[in-house]
Structures are given as C-alpha cells and as structure tokens.
Amino acid sequence: MLENTGAEVQIRDGAAHLPGLPDVPVALRRSAQARRLNLRVSGLDGRVSLSMPTSLPLSEALAFLHEKESWLRAAVGRVAGPRPVMPGAEILLRGVRVRITEHKHLPRVTEAPNMLLVPPDPHGGRTGLRVAAYLKTAAQAALLPASEGYAKQIGRRFSTISLRDTRSRWGSCTAQGRLMYSWRLIMAPPKVLDYVAAHEVAHLAHMDHSPAFWACVRGIMPDYAHHRAWLRAHGAELHSYSFSARPLAENG
C-alpha cells in the first residue's frame, strides 16, 4: 500500500520514504520521552531514524522530513561503505594508518613500520581473516593489563574479559564483574583503548552513568573526555573495515 502525502514523503511498510535516486527510507519511532523531532543518521550503516513525541501529528513529522531532505541526503552520502581488508588496503592500527602488504617469506601476520605484513593469499579471501585474528590477539594483550591496572586503582576485581565484534557498544560490564570489549579498539590510539577500559572498570564500582561514575572515570583518567571524543568522531571508521572471507560483491 502506498500513501502519498502533501510533503512528498511516502509511507509504506511502516516507514517513511523520501522518493528519488536513491530512495531514502526513514524509520519512524514514537516515544513518550521525546519532546521534539530528532532526526539521526547512523554513522555505522547510514540508516535513518526519526524520533517524535507520541502526540505529534504524522503530517508534521513528514513535513519536517521534506524540509530536511537536502541535509539528509548529504549526511547519508557521507557514511563510508564497507572497506575490504586485503593486500594494498590501509587500516588503522593503534591509531596509525598502515598498509597491508604481502610478504612471501612470512608465515604469519607481522607488524613493520607503516605496514602490516601478511602471508601470500593466492586464492583470495584469507587475508581479512588473518588480519582479524591478529587484531584480536593484539587487543587482548592490550586490554587485559589496562583493565587490571585500572581495577587495582579503584580497589575492585573483575572476573573475566571477553572480546566480541559488537557494533552497538565498545564495551560492557556485568554485575558479576564480567568485562566485554570490542576487539576493534586495537585500531584506535592506545589512550582511546585505555579510556574504554577505564570506563568499563569504573562500572565495577558504579553500575550506572551517575555523577559518581564519571567522577570515578575522571579519577583514574583525568583527560578521558579527549579520548571519548576521538571515539565518537572516528568510531564509524573502525566499524567500516570488512574482514570477511567472501568477496565484497557477495556481502551486499
């Protein structure tokens, strides 16, 4: 079913659509907490959502979308697509851009100045997986001592550390003291990785984001705000690298 509106925005399949090349779908979300219209473009995948107060007429929300169309299309266009990790490509490693370079005499991934050396991959598809495995090992080696150091500062202990490839959060802490981190943090500058460790360790003392929690973070990392800002500004790039073994054409 297709419904045309006076604002030239269409509603179908439960979402608003700005017609054009390309069509831009917008997820509509009513919220009792929303006091105004809030239009967001995900820096990870370019998905668009519009939050609105429950009492706001739909026609006003669609008119707002129509008014913001130029800005919205520009914002969607700025979101980077997947970046396949392969020989010749560049990735961030500890905040430094390095080129992935094949080296026929190396049996495993090895760091070199401004390069990440990888074994030859004649059939293709293995380089990304090898680099991902290397990054996970490097992330574990960095996050474990960082977490131990910060936990010691506040007199707390954690039970376990695990690494995942999460897109919605960089880390988490459970009431049982289990810490989880995204292994992609190893691509960020070391102090940014340390900030996330400090953040999650602080949750061992405060399972919320209260003023007491942020005071705890500040106590173990006084300049945390600078590193938090880096992650907000550049986190989407860390998520944009594709380590899949499949060719990029098959991922879409």
Secondary structure, 3 states (H helix, E strand, C coil): CCEECCCCCEEECCEEEECCCCCEEEEEEEECCCCCCEEEECCCCCCEEEEEECCCCHHHHHHHHHHCHHHHHHHHHHCCCCEECCCCCEEEECCEEEEEEECCCCCCCEEECCEEEECCCCCCCCHHHHHHHHHHHHHHHHHHHHHHHHHHHHCCCCCEEEEECCCCCCEEECCCCEEEEEHHHHHCCHHHHHHHHHHHHHCCCCCCCCHHHHHHHHHHCCCHHHHHHHHHHHHHHHHHEECCCCCHHHHC
